[in-house]
Structure formats: structure tokens, C-alpha cells
Amino acid sequence: MFAAATGSPNLMLQATLFLGAAILLVPLGKRFGIATVLGYLITGLILGPSFLDVAGDAETLLHFSEFGVVMLLFIIGLELQPSRLWALRRSIFVLGGLQVGLTGTLLMALIYQFTSLKLDTAFIVGFGLALSSTAFVLQILTEKQQLSSTHGREAFTILLFQDIAVIPLLAVIPFLSGVREQTYDLLYFGKVFAVFAGLIFASRYVVRPFFKFVASSGATELLTAVALFIVMGVSILMGQIGLSMALGAFLTGVLLADSEYRHELEASIEPFKGLLLGLFFMSVGMLTNVKLILAHPILIVGAAVLLMLIKFAVITLIARLSGNRLPTSIRLGVTLAQGGEFAFVLFSVAAAQNVLKPELSNLITLVVTISMALTPLAFLLLEKVGEPIFAKRKPSREYDTIPDHEHPVIIAGFGRVGQIIGRVLRMHNIEFTAIERSANRVDFVRKFGNQVYYGDPKNPEILRAAGISKARVFILAVDDLERSITTAQYLRKNYPDLIVMARARDRQHYYRLREVGVRYIWRETYLTALDISRASLELLGISPEKARDTIQTFRDYDDELIDRQQAIYDDEASMIESAQSAIAELESLFDSDHDAAKKIDLKEIETALGLTKN
């Protein structure tokens, strides 16, 4: 029924088949640590002519799914607010520019020198291979909890520049193509200027008021329609004047980046972008000729490894020259050594416009795919070989020598809690000694004029040097639970007269501190939660006096409850029974008042009691 006159399945059947395979194979691959992009490529390989050959015409599906790339670039544009670009300008435009420029130029020169390719073809291949995988890298860094590290942050900014660099690379392909469908005269450039001026005008004076008009109607599904209309309309307009549709979508995203409807636009486009990109990567995988690997395994795998080595060397050198330590530079080089998904985009567009021959496009697509597949192995090699070497090379920093001040207060842990306490004590000219075990935090807070000493407050020698025997108050503000408990145990055993005031991360931390004898304990989110609750009640129409009374009643009850639960906190069944009973008691307590306090949400009470998971 779905078959066309030619007997081949139509686009809807192809898309359905691909989606069905994706929802089965991609999650299955994730269980084995295969990244989503790679999972889509493998799915395409399995469905394509190299294996099952059940997907029909991949070329048609590829052209349809390329619209996912257009949507991706629109969303990238939405993320590039001018203020954000300015704040990250050094990392983005210096590191990113050097990486793309040097790596692309080196690869282009090597390809032109040692192959028979023309310079324009070598340019597209070289700069396409210089790009890394945004989706792949960010997923790995997130899984390894390295996104906030130095090499993680710099990798993100370089990837951001690469995403921007794709735009001019896509735009230049028609100029490199042997087919010239457009005469680039003054009239043409006048049209281009008029279109761009029109986009700027429309983004501010047409799109935003129109979005507001649609939003006011209450028909939320029309917000998605508006978002799709904007992307499709601009893309078609760009195509009509001979420019890249992706370029138009990107520029439109940038122009709307500071719009109050940016998040609605992004949320509306995101599902379509993800699905169409998945289809795009699957169609790329289907078009990949696996027979080439079997025919030339050494050439293709060797080219992938050589690509990774070249990119690793260039990126490591750039990072080192920019002031990073050698271990950080090596980590950054490993992170960005692979090829990326935008290479598939670039090579497929170049092949469609005869800049690349289909055979060459298949070959370098395989090289990129294999380099992505080798990235987890590169990370494993870094972790098993590189990190132990870095640990041996890292000079062990000795703890600071603490002067014998005999201050009345010692603050253990000078993070967000300890620093505020220190500022308040300074207001009253109360001297204190601050100890912090994170060398990076010590160096950071010293830049702001804080006097803090590098040392481990769990270490008795450090405590004695800090004047623990003369101190009156010890503020235990470390965020590590086990280190906090160990320090508290030592203090209660060896300095029983010392007043210990401790920060507890949660209810369990509170119980354990009480168990070792600490009397003065503050749950770090408790008072903040009560303040927010009081303000919420007032905003909901309850009088300030009644709101304060409600919070005080809750606080008194919770203080009593935490005393009752101290003895059973490590018995989960007893704690659950006690907590359920407490909720009923609180409900009964507030039911006795027929005022607005009856409207207190029991979910909020459960959260405050620690009965719901964060």
C-alpha cells in the first residue's frame, strides 16, 4: 500500500522503520556504553545495504533528515546570547579559533601534499576533520563528571566555536562547487543584504509581537507551530537566494537569543531536532560502505588513528601555550581528538554539490566514525596510563605553617558556609583561624583578601598548630560527611570542653553528629527552606504574623521530632512509621486552626521532614 509506482518504500515507511529500529537499538547500545550518535550510526549500518538492506532509498531520507541539522543550528544560535559570547570570548575565539584554524590548515596541507585531491577538496576535508563531536564529547564529560573541570570547560568553549565555524564552512561549499547556479553580481548581494536586514527587523518588530499574540491565545500547540514556521520560512528564504539554509537558521537563532520567548522556541524545536538528527545520523550510517573497511582495513583504521594523533598533538600544544598545565593539556587533547557529527553534515552537503566524490565521502565518513568509536578507548588509556603518571608527577603541596595566634575561634572548612561565618565574625573584630583542605579553594579565596591556611582539619597536628587547646569555639563547616564525623569524634574525645558548632548537610548527617556528642548543629538547607515557606505563605495571602506563627509551630514540632527519631534513625522501617505518624500529627495540629494555615501543602511538610528524595 505504501509502495510507490517504482516499487520502493516511500518516505513515511522509511522513517517509521528507522524510528522503530532506533528506539530498540540506541537504548540497547547505551547499556553497553555506546554514545547516542554512534548508536544511530550503527543502526543505519545494520539497516543499510551493508547488512540487512531493508531501508530503501537512503539518499531521499538523508535530504529529508538534513532539516534536523538546520534545527540544531537554530538552537545553537538561540544559545549564543551576546553577553555569553562576550564573557567567554577568550576561550571561544582564541582557543577555538586556534584549534580550528591550525588543525584544519595542517590537515588540509597534509591531504593536498600526499594525495591527488584538489585544493578546494582538501580544504573541505581538512577543516571537516578538524571538527570534533559536540554530542559525543559532552556526553562523555557529563558521564565522567568532568564538565566543570578545566579541560571540560575549555573543551565546551572550543566545541562552541566549532559549531559556529560550521556555518561559514557550509556557506562556502556552493562557491567551491563546479556547478554555478547563481550569478554573484551586485543585484545578488543587494538581495542578501536586504534579507539580512529584513531578518534583523523582523526578529525585533514582527516575530516577538507575533509570538506574544499567539501566546496570549492560550493555544500552546501554536507556539510549536510558530517555532517551526520561523525555522522553515527562513530556511526556504535562504535557499531561494542561494545561501545555506543552516546559515539562515543559525542567524535567526542568534537574533532571537535575547528574546523573552527564547526558552519556548527552544523547547518547541528540541524534540523535532532530536528526531530528525537521529534520522540524519542513521541515513549517514546506511550510506556508509562497510565493504570499504573490509577492502582497506589498514588504510581506514590507520587514517582514523592518524587523525586522532594529529588532532591530539595540535590541541595539546595549543592548550599548553595558552597557559594550561601539561596534564590538563593532554586531557583536552584526548577529549577533542575524534572527528565529529558536523563532519558528516559537511561531507554530505559537499558530496551533494559535487565538491566531494561519493567514494571519497564514504571513505572519510568511515574515518570519522571509527575515530568516534575509538574515543572511549582513548579515555580508558588516559585513565589507566596517563592519570597514574600525572599523579606521580604532581608535586605534593605541603600544609601551611599556621602561626600561633591563639584565636578564640577556629573555622574548619572555608567554603560557602565558612566564608559567611568569617565575614560576620570580622564585623565584630573577632579573630579566627580558618583551615581549608582544598588547595585550589585556598588559593582562590586568598585572592579576595581572606586569611586561610591550607591543611586538613581532621589532622591532629594541624589542629594543635591552629591553637585548638586555646580556642573557645570550633566551627565545623566541612562538606564531606565522613570527614566531618571523624573530626567531631576526635574533638569530643580530646577536647570535651570545646564548643563545637557543626554544619549538617541533611537529616542523616545531623543524627550522626548528635550521636558523637555535638550539641550545636545547623542543617544547611533547613532555615532557607523555612524562610522560603514563610514568604510563600505571605504571598498566598496569609498575614505575616500568621505565617511566622505557622513556621514557628512547624519548627518547634520538627525539633521535637528529630529528638524522638534520634534513637531509630538507622532503622528504615521504624523511621518510615515514625515519619508517617508525624505527618498525621502535623495535619491534626494544623486542622485545629480553621484559618488559611489549613492550606499548607503536605508535600512541603514531607520535603521538610526529609521524607522525599532530592
C-alpha positions as CSV (number, residue, x, y, z in Angstrom):
1,M,0.0,0.0,0.0
2,F,2.9,2.3,0.9
3,A,4.9,1.3,-2.2
4,A,5.3,3.8,-4.9
5,A,5.0,3.0,-8.6
6,T,8.6,2.1,-8.7
7,G,8.2,-0.5,-6.0
8,S,10.4,1.2,-3.4
9,P,9.1,2.1,0.0
10,N,8.0,5.7,0.5
11,L,9.5,8.2,2.9
12,M,6.9,7.6,5.6
13,L,7.6,3.9,5.7
14,Q,11.4,4.5,5.7
15,A,11.1,7.0,8.6
16,T,8.9,4.6,10.6
17,L,11.3,1.7,10.0
18,F,14.2,3.8,11.2
19,L,12.4,5.1,14.2
20,G,11.4,1.6,15.3
21,A,15.0,0.4,14.9
22,A,16.3,3.4,16.8
23,I,14.1,3.0,19.8
24,L,15.3,-0.6,20.1
25,L,19.0,-0.4,19.2
26,V,20.1,3.0,20.6
27,P,18.9,2.3,24.2
28,L,20.4,-1.1,23.9
29,G,23.7,0.4,22.8
30,K,23.6,2.9,25.7
31,R,23.6,-0.1,28.1
32,F,27.0,-1.1,26.6
33,G,28.4,2.4,26.9
34,I,27.8,3.3,23.2
35,A,27.1,7.1,22.7
36,T,23.8,8.1,21.2
37,V,25.3,9.4,18.0
38,L,27.3,6.3,17.5
39,G,24.2,4.2,18.2
40,Y,22.3,6.0,15.4
41,L,25.2,5.4,13.0
42,I,25.3,1.7,13.9
43,T,21.5,1.4,13.5
44,G,21.9,2.9,10.0
45,L,24.7,0.5,9.2
46,I,22.5,-2.5,10.2
47,L,19.5,-1.3,8.2
48,G,21.6,-0.3,5.2
49,P,22.9,-2.3,2.2
50,S,26.0,-3.4,4.1
51,F,23.9,-5.7,6.3
52,L,20.1,-6.1,6.2
53,D,19.4,-3.8,3.3
54,V,15.8,-3.2,4.4
55,A,15.6,0.6,4.4
56,G,15.2,1.5,0.8
57,D,16.5,4.8,-0.6
58,A,18.8,6.4,1.9
59,E,19.5,9.4,-0.3
60,T,15.9,10.6,-0.1
61,L,15.8,10.1,3.7
62,L,19.1,11.9,4.0
63,H,17.8,15.0,2.3
64,F,14.7,15.0,4.5
65,S,16.6,14.5,7.7
66,E,19.1,17.3,6.9
67,F,16.4,19.6,8.3
68,G,17.4,18.3,11.7
69,V,20.8,19.9,11.2
70,V,19.0,23.2,10.3
71,M,17.1,22.9,13.6
72,L,20.2,22.1,15.5
73,L,21.9,25.2,14.2
74,F,18.9,27.3,15.1
75,I,19.1,26.1,18.7
76,I,22.8,26.8,18.8
77,G,22.0,30.3,17.7
78,L,19.5,30.7,20.4
79,E,22.1,29.7,23.0
80,L,24.6,32.3,21.8
81,Q,23.5,35.4,23.6
82,P,25.8,38.3,23.0
83,S,26.5,38.6,26.8
84,R,27.5,35.0,27.0
85,L,29.7,35.2,23.9
86,W,31.4,38.3,25.4
87,A,32.1,36.5,28.8
88,L,33.6,33.5,27.1
89,R,35.3,35.5,24.2
90,R,38.9,34.4,25.1
91,S,38.2,30.7,25.3
92,I,35.8,30.6,22.4
93,F,37.6,32.8,19.9
94,V,41.3,32.3,20.9
95,L,41.3,28.6,21.9
96,G,38.6,27.7,19.5
97,G,39.9,29.8,16.6
98,L,43.4,28.4,17.0
99,Q,42.2,24.9,17.2
100,V,40.0,25.0,14.1
101,G,42.5,27.2,12.2
102,L,45.7,25.3,12.9
103,T,44.2,21.8,12.8
104,G,42.2,22.5,9.6
105,T,45.2,24.1,7.9
106,L,47.6,21.3,8.9
107,L,45.2,18.6,7.8
108,M,44.4,20.4,4.5
109,A,48.2,20.8,3.8
110,L,48.9,17.1,4.5
111,I,46.0,15.9,2.4
112,Y,46.9,18.2,-0.5
113,Q,50.6,17.2,-0.3
114,F,50.2,13.5,0.0
115,T,47.1,12.8,-2.1
116,S,45.9,13.7,-5.6
117,L,43.0,15.8,-4.3
118,K,42.5,19.4,-5.5
119,L,43.0,22.3,-3.1
120,D,39.3,23.0,-2.7
121,T,38.5,19.4,-1.9
122,A,41.5,19.2,0.6
123,F,40.1,22.4,2.2
124,I,36.7,20.8,2.9
125,V,38.2,17.5,4.1
126,G,40.8,19.1,6.2
127,F,38.5,21.5,8.0
128,G,35.7,19.0,8.2
129,L,38.1,16.6,10.0
130,A,39.2,19.4,12.3
131,L,35.8,19.4,13.9
132,S,35.1,17.3,17.0
133,S,31.8,15.7,18.2
134,T,29.8,18.1,20.4
135,A,27.2,15.4,21.3
136,F,29.9,12.7,21.9
137,V,32.3,14.8,24.0
138,L,29.6,16.5,26.2
139,Q,28.1,13.1,26.9
140,I,31.4,11.5,27.9
141,L,32.4,14.5,30.1
142,T,29.0,14.5,31.8
143,E,29.2,10.8,32.5
144,K,32.7,11.1,33.9
145,Q,31.7,14.3,35.9
146,Q,34.4,16.3,34.2
147,L,32.3,19.0,32.5
148,S,33.2,21.5,35.3
149,S,36.9,20.7,35.2
150,T,39.4,23.0,33.5
151,H,39.7,20.7,30.4
152,G,35.9,20.2,30.4
153,R,35.2,23.9,30.4
154,E,37.8,24.6,27.6
155,A,36.5,21.6,25.6
156,F,33.0,23.1,25.8
157,T,34.1,26.5,24.5
158,I,36.2,25.0,21.7
159,L,33.2,22.9,20.7
160,L,31.1,26.1,20.7
161,F,33.5,27.8,18.3
162,Q,33.4,24.7,16.1
163,D,29.6,24.9,16.0
164,I,29.9,28.5,14.8
165,A,32.7,27.6,12.3
166,V,30.4,25.1,10.6
167,I,28.3,28.0,9.3
168,P,30.9,29.6,7.1
169,L,32.2,26.2,6.0
170,L,28.7,25.2,4.8
171,A,28.2,28.6,3.2
172,V,31.4,28.4,1.2
173,I,30.6,25.0,-0.4
174,P,28.4,26.5,-3.2
175,F,31.4,28.7,-4.1
176,L,33.7,25.6,-4.3
177,S,31.2,23.6,-6.3
178,G,31.7,23.2,-10.1
179,V,28.0,24.0,-10.6
180,R,27.3,27.7,-10.6
181,E,23.5,28.2,-10.5
182,Q,23.8,31.8,-9.2
183,T,25.4,34.9,-10.6
184,Y,27.1,36.7,-7.8
185,D,26.6,40.3,-9.1
186,L,25.6,43.5,-7.3
187,L,21.9,42.6,-7.5
188,Y,22.6,39.3,-5.8
189,F,24.5,40.9,-2.9
190,G,21.7,43.5,-2.7
191,K,19.2,40.7,-2.2
192,V,21.4,39.1,0.5
193,F,21.8,42.5,2.3
194,A,18.0,43.0,2.1
195,V,17.3,39.6,3.5
196,F,19.6,40.0,6.4
197,A,18.3,43.5,7.2
198,G,14.8,42.1,7.0
199,L,15.7,39.3,9.4
200,I,17.1,41.8,11.9
201,F,14.0,44.0,11.6
202,A,11.5,41.0,11.8
203,S,13.2,39.4,14.8
204,R,12.6,42.5,16.9
205,Y,9.4,44.1,15.5
206,V,7.5,41.2,13.9
207,V,8.4,37.9,15.5
208,R,8.3,38.9,19.1
209,P,4.9,40.7,19.0
210,F,3.5,37.9,16.9
211,F,4.8,35.3,19.5
212,K,3.2,37.4,22.2
213,F,-0.1,37.5,20.3
214,V,-0.1,33.7,19.8
215,A,0.9,33.1,23.5
216,S,-2.0,35.2,24.7
217,S,-4.5,33.0,22.8
218,G,-3.8,30.1,25.3
219,A,-3.4,27.6,22.4
220,T,0.0,26.3,23.5
221,E,0.3,24.0,20.5
222,L,0.5,27.0,18.3
223,L,3.8,28.0,19.9
224,T,5.3,25.0,18.4
225,A,3.8,25.9,15.0
226,V,5.3,29.4,15.2
227,A,8.7,28.0,16.0
228,L,8.6,25.5,13.1
229,F,7.2,28.3,10.8
230,I,10.1,30.6,11.7
231,V,12.8,28.0,11.1
232,M,11.2,26.6,7.9
233,G,10.4,30.0,6.5
234,V,13.9,31.5,7.0
235,S,15.4,28.3,5.6
236,I,13.4,28.4,2.5
237,L,14.1,32.1,2.0
238,M,17.8,31.4,2.3
239,G,17.6,28.6,-0.2
240,Q,15.8,30.9,-2.7
241,I,18.8,33.3,-2.7
242,G,21.4,30.6,-2.9
243,L,22.6,30.6,0.7
244,S,22.8,27.8,3.2
245,M,19.5,27.1,5.0
246,A,21.6,26.2,8.0
247,L,23.2,29.7,7.9
248,G,19.8,31.3,7.9
249,A,18.5,29.2,10.8
250,F,21.6,30.0,12.8
251,L,21.4,33.7,12.3
252,T,17.7,33.7,13.1
253,G,18.5,31.9,16.4
254,V,21.2,34.5,17.3
255,L,18.8,37.4,16.6
256,L,16.2,35.8,18.9
257,A,18.7,34.8,21.6
258,D,17.8,37.6,23.9
259,S,14.1,37.3,23.3
260,E,11.8,36.6,26.2
261,Y,10.4,33.7,24.2
262,R,13.8,32.0,23.7
263,H,13.0,29.1,26.0
264,E,9.7,28.5,24.4
265,L,11.3,28.4,21.0
266,E,14.0,26.0,22.1
267,A,11.6,23.7,23.9
268,S,9.3,23.6,20.8
269,I,12.1,22.8,18.4
270,E,14.1,20.4,20.6
271,P,12.0,17.2,20.0
272,F,11.9,17.7,16.2
273,K,15.6,18.5,16.2
274,G,16.5,15.3,18.1
275,L,14.4,13.0,16.0
276,L,15.5,14.5,12.7
277,L,19.1,14.4,13.7
278,G,18.7,10.8,14.7
279,L,17.3,10.1,11.2
280,F,20.2,12.0,9.7
281,F,22.9,10.0,11.5
282,M,21.1,6.8,10.7
283,S,21.0,7.7,7.0
284,V,24.7,8.6,7.1
285,G,25.3,5.2,8.7
286,M,23.2,3.5,6.0
287,L,25.2,5.2,3.2
288,T,28.5,4.2,4.8
289,N,30.1,1.5,2.7
290,V,31.3,-1.2,5.1
291,K,32.8,-3.1,2.2
292,L,35.4,-0.3,2.1
293,I,36.6,-1.3,5.6
294,L,36.8,-4.9,4.6
295,A,38.6,-4.0,1.4
296,H,41.0,-1.5,3.1
297,P,41.0,-2.1,6.8
298,I,44.6,-0.9,7.4
299,L,44.1,2.3,5.4
300,I,40.8,3.3,7.1
301,V,41.7,2.4,10.7
302,G,45.2,3.8,10.2
303,A,43.8,7.0,8.9
304,A,41.4,7.3,11.9
305,V,44.3,6.7,14.4
306,L,46.5,9.2,12.5
307,L,43.7,11.8,12.6
308,M,43.3,11.4,16.3
309,L,47.1,11.6,16.9
310,I,47.4,14.8,14.8
311,K,44.4,16.5,16.5
312,F,45.7,15.4,19.9
313,A,49.1,16.9,19.2
314,V,47.8,20.2,17.9
315,I,45.2,20.7,20.7
316,T,47.6,19.7,23.4
317,L,50.2,22.2,22.1
318,I,47.6,25.0,21.9
319,A,46.4,24.3,25.4
320,R,49.9,24.2,26.7
321,L,50.9,27.5,25.0
322,S,47.7,29.1,26.4
323,G,48.9,28.5,30.0
324,N,47.4,25.2,30.9
325,R,49.4,22.6,32.8
326,L,50.7,19.6,30.8
327,P,48.2,17.1,32.3
328,T,45.3,19.4,31.6
329,S,46.5,20.0,28.1
330,I,46.8,16.2,27.5
331,R,43.3,15.6,28.8
332,L,41.9,18.3,26.5
333,G,43.8,16.8,23.5
334,V,42.3,13.3,24.3
335,T,38.8,14.8,24.7
336,L,38.7,16.5,21.3
337,A,40.8,14.1,19.2
338,Q,37.9,12.4,17.4
339,G,36.0,13.6,14.3
340,G,32.5,15.0,14.8
341,E,28.9,14.8,13.6
342,F,29.3,18.1,11.7
343,A,31.8,16.4,9.5
344,F,29.0,14.2,8.3
345,V,26.9,17.2,7.6
346,L,29.7,19.0,5.8
347,F,30.8,16.0,3.7
348,S,27.2,15.0,2.7
349,V,26.5,18.6,1.6
350,A,29.8,18.7,-0.3
351,A,29.1,15.4,-2.0
352,A,25.6,16.6,-3.0
353,Q,27.1,19.7,-4.7
354,N,29.9,17.7,-6.3
355,V,32.8,19.1,-4.2
356,L,33.5,15.6,-2.9
357,K,33.1,12.4,-4.9
358,P,30.7,9.9,-3.2
359,E,33.6,7.3,-2.8
360,L,35.7,9.8,-1.0
361,S,32.8,11.0,1.1
362,N,32.2,7.4,2.2
363,L,35.8,6.8,3.0
364,I,36.3,9.9,5.2
365,T,32.9,9.3,6.8
366,L,34.2,5.9,7.9
367,V,37.4,7.5,9.2
368,V,35.3,9.9,11.3
369,T,33.0,7.1,12.6
370,I,35.9,4.9,13.6
371,S,37.6,7.8,15.4
372,M,34.4,8.4,17.4
373,A,34.3,4.7,18.2
374,L,37.9,4.8,19.4
375,T,37.3,7.8,21.7
376,P,36.2,5.7,24.7
377,L,39.3,3.6,24.3
378,A,41.4,6.8,24.3
379,F,39.8,7.9,27.5
380,L,40.4,4.4,29.0
381,L,44.1,4.7,28.1
382,L,44.2,8.1,29.6
383,E,42.7,6.9,32.9
384,K,44.8,3.7,33.1
385,V,48.1,5.1,31.9
386,G,48.1,8.9,31.9
387,E,46.4,9.6,35.2
388,P,48.7,7.5,37.3
389,I,51.7,9.2,35.7
390,F,50.2,12.6,36.3
391,A,49.6,11.7,40.0
392,K,53.3,10.8,40.4
393,R,54.4,14.0,38.6
394,K,52.1,16.2,40.7
395,P,54.2,17.8,43.4
396,S,52.7,17.2,46.8
397,R,52.0,20.5,48.4
398,E,52.9,20.8,52.0
399,Y,50.4,22.1,54.5
400,D,50.8,25.7,55.5
401,T,52.6,26.6,58.7
402,I,50.0,28.1,61.0
403,P,51.2,31.0,63.3
404,D,50.5,30.6,67.0
405,H,47.7,33.2,67.2
406,E,45.6,31.6,69.9
407,H,42.4,32.9,68.3
408,P,39.2,32.1,70.1
409,V,37.5,30.7,67.0
410,I,38.7,28.0,64.6
411,I,36.7,27.5,61.3
412,A,37.3,24.1,59.7
413,G,36.2,24.4,56.0
414,F,36.2,27.8,54.3
415,G,33.7,27.2,51.6
416,R,30.3,28.9,51.1
417,V,29.3,28.4,54.8
418,G,32.7,29.1,56.4
419,Q,33.3,32.3,54.4
420,I,30.0,33.8,55.5
421,I,30.7,33.0,59.2
422,G,34.2,34.5,58.8
423,R,32.7,37.8,57.4
424,V,30.3,38.1,60.3
425,L,33.0,37.5,62.9
426,R,35.1,40.1,61.2
427,M,32.3,42.7,61.6
428,H,32.8,42.3,65.4
429,N,36.6,42.1,65.2
430,I,36.6,38.6,66.5
431,E,39.8,36.9,65.4
432,F,39.6,33.4,63.9
433,T,41.8,30.8,62.3
434,A,40.4,29.3,59.1
435,I,41.6,25.9,57.8
436,E,40.7,24.5,54.4
437,R,41.9,21.2,52.9
438,S,41.3,22.2,49.2
439,A,44.4,23.9,47.9
440,N,42.5,25.3,44.9
441,R,40.0,26.9,47.2
442,V,42.7,28.3,49.5
443,D,44.4,30.0,46.5
444,F,41.1,31.3,45.3
445,V,39.8,32.9,48.5
446,R,43.2,34.4,49.2
447,K,42.8,36.5,46.0
448,F,39.9,38.3,47.8
449,G,42.0,39.1,50.9
450,N,40.9,36.2,53.1
451,Q,43.4,34.7,55.5
452,V,43.0,31.0,55.3
453,Y,45.5,28.2,55.8
454,Y,45.9,25.0,53.7
455,G,45.6,22.0,55.9
456,D,43.3,19.0,56.8
457,P,41.2,19.8,59.9
458,K,41.0,16.1,60.6
459,N,44.7,16.0,61.2
460,P,45.5,16.4,64.9
461,E,48.9,18.1,64.1
462,I,47.1,20.7,62.1
463,L,44.5,21.3,64.9
464,R,47.3,21.6,67.5
465,A,49.1,24.1,65.3
466,A,45.9,26.1,64.9
467,G,45.7,26.5,68.7
468,I,42.9,24.1,69.4
469,S,43.8,23.9,73.1
470,K,43.2,27.7,73.5
471,A,40.1,28.0,71.3
472,R,36.7,28.5,72.8
473,V,34.6,27.7,69.7
474,F,35.2,25.3,66.9
475,I,33.0,25.7,63.8
476,L,32.8,22.5,61.8
477,A,31.8,23.6,58.3
478,V,33.4,20.9,56.1
479,D,31.0,19.5,53.5
480,D,32.4,15.9,53.5
481,L,30.2,13.8,55.8
482,E,32.7,11.2,56.9
483,R,35.5,13.8,57.4
484,S,33.0,15.9,59.4
485,I,32.1,13.0,61.7
486,T,35.7,11.9,62.2
487,T,36.8,15.4,63.1
488,A,33.8,15.7,65.5
489,Q,34.7,12.4,67.2
490,Y,38.3,13.5,67.8
491,L,37.2,16.9,69.2
492,R,34.6,15.4,71.6
493,K,37.1,12.8,72.8
494,N,40.1,15.0,73.3
495,Y,38.6,18.5,73.9
496,P,35.3,17.8,75.7
497,D,35.0,21.4,76.9
498,L,35.4,22.9,73.5
499,I,32.1,24.3,72.0
500,V,31.6,22.6,68.6
501,M,29.2,24.2,66.2
502,A,28.6,22.0,63.1
503,R,27.0,22.3,59.7
504,A,24.9,19.2,58.7
505,R,24.2,18.6,55.1
506,D,21.0,16.7,55.8
507,R,19.0,14.9,58.5
508,Q,21.2,11.8,58.5
509,H,24.3,14.0,58.9
510,Y,22.5,15.7,61.8
511,Y,21.8,12.4,63.5
512,R,25.4,11.2,63.3
513,L,26.8,14.4,64.6
514,R,24.4,14.2,67.6
515,E,25.5,10.6,68.1
516,V,29.1,11.6,68.6
517,G,28.1,14.3,71.1
518,V,27.9,17.6,69.1
519,R,25.1,19.8,70.6
520,Y,25.0,22.8,68.2
521,I,24.1,21.7,64.7
522,W,22.5,23.5,61.8
523,R,21.0,21.8,58.8
524,E,22.3,23.8,55.9
525,T,19.1,24.0,53.9
526,Y,16.7,23.9,56.8
527,L,16.5,27.6,57.7
528,T,16.5,28.6,54.0
529,A,13.5,26.2,53.4
530,L,11.6,27.8,56.3
531,D,12.3,31.3,55.1
532,I,11.0,30.4,51.6
533,S,8.0,28.7,53.2
534,R,7.1,31.8,55.2
535,A,7.5,34.1,52.2
536,S,5.3,31.7,50.1
537,L,2.5,31.8,52.8
538,E,2.6,35.6,52.8
539,L,2.5,35.8,49.0
540,L,-0.5,33.4,49.1
541,G,-2.5,35.9,51.2
542,I,-1.7,34.7,54.8
543,S,-0.9,37.5,57.2
544,P,2.8,37.9,58.1
545,E,2.0,37.2,61.8
546,K,0.1,34.0,61.0
547,A,2.9,32.9,58.6
548,R,5.5,33.5,61.3
549,D,3.4,31.6,63.8
550,T,3.0,28.7,61.4
551,I,6.7,28.4,60.7
552,Q,7.5,28.6,64.4
553,T,4.9,25.9,65.1
554,F,6.4,23.7,62.5
555,R,9.9,24.4,63.7
556,D,9.1,23.5,67.3
557,Y,7.4,20.3,66.2
558,D,10.3,19.3,64.0
559,D,12.8,20.0,66.7
560,E,10.8,17.7,69.0
561,L,10.5,15.1,66.2
562,I,14.2,15.0,65.4
563,D,14.9,14.3,69.1
564,R,12.4,11.4,69.0
565,Q,13.9,9.9,65.9
566,Q,17.5,10.1,67.0
567,A,17.3,6.6,68.5
568,I,15.8,5.0,65.4
569,Y,17.4,6.9,62.5
570,D,19.3,3.9,61.2
571,D,16.2,1.7,61.2
572,E,14.5,2.4,58.0
573,A,11.2,0.7,58.8
574,S,10.9,2.5,62.2
575,M,11.8,5.8,60.5
576,I,9.1,5.4,57.9
577,E,6.5,4.5,60.5
578,S,7.6,7.5,62.7
579,A,7.5,9.9,59.7
580,Q,4.0,8.8,58.6
581,S,2.8,9.3,62.2
582,A,4.4,12.7,62.2
583,I,2.6,13.8,59.1
584,A,-0.7,12.8,60.6
585,E,0.2,14.6,63.8
586,L,1.1,17.8,61.9
587,E,-2.1,17.5,59.9
588,S,-4.1,17.2,63.0
589,L,-2.2,20.1,64.6
590,F,-3.0,22.5,61.7
591,D,-6.5,21.2,61.3
592,S,-7.3,22.7,64.7
593,D,-7.0,26.1,63.2
594,H,-9.6,26.9,60.6
595,D,-7.6,29.8,59.2
596,A,-5.7,29.8,55.9
597,A,-3.0,27.7,57.6
598,K,-5.0,24.7,56.7
599,K,-4.0,25.1,53.1
600,I,-0.3,24.2,53.8
601,D,0.7,21.6,51.3
602,L,1.6,18.2,52.9
603,K,4.1,17.7,50.2
604,E,6.1,20.6,51.5
605,I,5.9,19.1,55.0
606,E,7.2,15.8,53.7
607,T,10.1,17.5,52.0
608,A,11.0,19.5,55.1
609,L,10.9,16.2,57.1
610,G,13.2,14.6,54.7
611,L,10.7,12.0,53.5
612,T,11.1,12.7,49.8
613,K,14.2,12.1,47.8
614,N,16.0,15.1,46.4
